[in-house]
Amino acid sequence: MATNFFGLKKSSSSGALNAMEGDGFEYSLGPPDSGFSIFLADRTKKIHFIRHAEGFHNVATKETGSNDCLLRGDEPASAHPLYDSRLTAKGIAQSEALRTHLASRPSGARSFTAFDLVVVSPLTRTCETALHVFGQPREPGKPAFLDQKDAPKNSPEYASGVKVAPPRFLVREECRERWGHYVCDGRRSITEIAAEFPGFDFSEMVHDEDVFYSDARESDEHCCDRAVRFLQWLNSRPEKCIAVVTHSSFLRHLFGQFGETLKADDRDDLQRLAGNCELRSVLLCSHGVKDGQKVDPLMPPPANPSTVRMGSVYEKPLSM
């Protein structure tokens, strides 16, 4: 049974690649060697993945030529100046350039690209990127008809007085960067981050402190697994056009599991390392086998069971 570069197994019967072994999610569809797949339109949605813009940690690794500058040394990771790294001035400019591009990028019947929802990793650099790309989000719980804004300037819709509701920003732990080892991939507490980004919806975050970060790097297998579970969660959403602001290694672990049946150029475009503030748009197609299944919140891997034996707290009653 063949495998791809993440070690995922191909079906012995069809040659299709299983995203997770035994999950029934095979995506080599259609007649053998037809080169086509057909999906019901109701089972598809557009997902626009965006890697965060340039952060100070990106500059540091370029200047030093290695990732050693991202190690915590003898101090706590949270004390390192590149912990949960922020955007540089160049990164902010990259984000604003993407905003300008989206304002003139046709989508559907509009002359610009509008989004129903923006999903954001809880790290600071992704929150900053989302804010500079999309502007202020719609307040959590506020209906779209009560928060109408002008269409992008210089667009035909703007000239016609068309109003557009800004998207909600929903923060999800599942699309954060592969955690551990490097200080840039830890995050501050949600209490602190939410105070800096008050319009973001943090209601689906489970943990205030970063319970995932440690000196050990998250395994490839675990990152691949949560990436596919994140797709399952996206598929459960009612929105049809979703932006996801995330990270390069997470995207590599996600896209590296797909594309084996594509022609080489398309596969390379899908699986290559994403640049800072790069937009990569895909059509997510559900096969229906996962629809309706509950997606549990992301939890940290279980700790090793304790081997310390504790004495009983029971005390024998005193004789009277």
Backbone hydrogen bonds, N-H to C=O, Kabsch-Sander energy under -0.5 kcal/mol:
donor,donor_aa,acceptor,acceptor_aa,energy
4,N,8,L,-1.5
7,G,4,N,-2.1
10,K,2,A,-2.8
11,S,16,A,-3.7
15,G,11,S,-1.6
18,N,9,K,-2.1
18,N,16,A,-0.5
19,A,17,L,-0.5
19,A,25,F,-1.1
23,D,20,M,-2.2
26,E,24,G,-1.3
27,Y,17,L,-0.6
29,L,27,Y,-1.0
34,S,31,P,-2.1
43,R,40,L,-1.9
44,T,41,A,-1.7
45,K,284,L,-1.6
46,K,240,K,-2.3
47,I,282,V,-2.6
48,H,242,I,-3.0
49,F,47,I,-0.7
49,F,280,R,-2.5
50,I,244,V,-3.2
51,R,278,E,-1.8
52,H,246,T,-1.9
56,F,86,R,-2.3
58,N,55,G,-0.5
59,V,55,G,-1.6
60,A,56,F,-2.2
61,T,57,H,-2.1
62,K,58,N,-1.7
63,E,59,V,-2.5
64,T,60,A,-2.1
65,G,61,T,-1.7
70,L,67,N,-2.2
71,L,68,D,-1.7
75,E,72,R,-1.2
79,A,76,P,-1.7
80,H,77,A,-1.7
83,Y,80,H,-1.9
84,D,183,V,-1.5
85,S,82,L,-1.0
88,T,54,E,-2.1
92,I,88,T,-2.1
93,A,89,A,-2.0
94,Q,90,K,-2.4
95,S,91,G,-2.1
96,E,92,I,-2.2
97,A,93,A,-2.0
98,L,94,Q,-2.0
99,R,95,S,-2.0
100,T,96,E,-1.9
101,H,97,A,-2.1
102,L,98,L,-2.6
103,A,99,R,-1.5
104,S,100,T,-0.5
104,S,101,H,-1.3
105,R,102,L,-0.9
107,S,110,R,-1.6
107,S,112,F,-0.5
110,R,107,S,-2.1
113,T,102,L,-2.6
114,A,112,F,-0.6
116,D,241,C,-2.5
117,L,241,C,-1.1
118,V,168,R,-2.5
119,V,243,A,-3.4
120,V,170,L,-2.4
121,S,245,V,-2.0
125,R,85,S,-0.6
126,T,123,L,-0.5
127,C,123,L,-1.9
128,E,124,T,-2.6
129,T,125,R,-1.9
130,A,126,T,-2.6
131,L,127,C,-2.1
132,H,128,E,-2.2
133,V,129,T,-2.3
134,F,130,A,-2.7
135,G,131,L,-1.6
138,R,167,P,-2.1
142,K,139,E,-2.2
146,L,143,P,-1.5
147,D,144,A,-1.7
149,K,164,V,-2.6
151,A,162,V,-1.5
155,S,152,P,-1.5
159,A,155,S,-1.9
160,S,156,P,-1.5
161,G,158,Y,-1.4
162,V,157,E,-3.0
164,V,149,K,-3.4
168,R,116,D,-0.7
170,L,118,V,-2.7
170,L,168,R,-0.6
171,V,169,F,-0.5
171,V,201,D,-2.4
172,R,120,V,-2.1
175,C,172,R,-0.7
176,R,173,E,-1.9
181,H,214,S,-2.4
182,Y,180,G,-2.4
183,V,70,L,-3.0
185,D,182,Y,-1.8
186,G,183,V,-1.5
190,I,208,D,-2.0
193,I,189,S,-2.4
194,A,190,I,-3.1
195,A,191,T,-1.0
196,E,192,E,-1.0
196,E,193,I,-0.6
197,F,193,I,-1.7
200,F,197,F,-1.5
201,D,169,F,-3.2
202,F,200,F,-0.8
205,M,202,F,-1.9
211,V,209,E,-1.4
218,E,179,W,-2.9
223,C,219,S,-2.3
224,C,220,D,-2.6
225,D,221,E,-2.2
226,R,222,H,-2.5
227,A,223,C,-1.7
228,V,224,C,-1.9
229,R,225,D,-2.1
230,F,226,R,-2.0
231,L,227,A,-1.5
232,Q,228,V,-2.0
233,W,229,R,-2.1
234,L,230,F,-2.7
235,N,231,L,-2.7
236,S,232,Q,-1.1
236,S,233,W,-0.6
237,R,233,W,-0.6
237,R,234,L,-1.3
242,I,46,K,-2.5
243,A,117,L,-2.5
244,V,48,H,-2.6
245,V,119,V,-2.9
246,T,50,I,-2.9
246,T,244,V,-0.7
251,L,247,H,-2.1
252,R,248,S,-2.4
253,H,249,S,-2.3
254,L,250,F,-1.7
255,F,251,L,-3.1
256,G,252,R,-1.8
257,Q,254,L,-1.4
258,F,255,F,-1.8
262,L,259,G,-1.5
267,R,263,K,-2.6
268,D,264,A,-2.6
269,D,265,D,-2.2
270,L,266,D,-2.1
271,Q,267,R,-2.6
272,R,268,D,-1.8
277,C,51,R,-0.6
277,C,52,H,-1.5
278,E,275,G,-1.9
280,R,49,F,-3.1
280,R,278,E,-0.5
282,V,47,I,-2.7
284,L,45,K,-2.8
284,L,282,V,-0.6
285,C,283,L,-0.6
286,S,43,R,-2.8
286,S,284,L,-0.5
293,Q,290,K,-2.0
296,D,294,K,-0.7
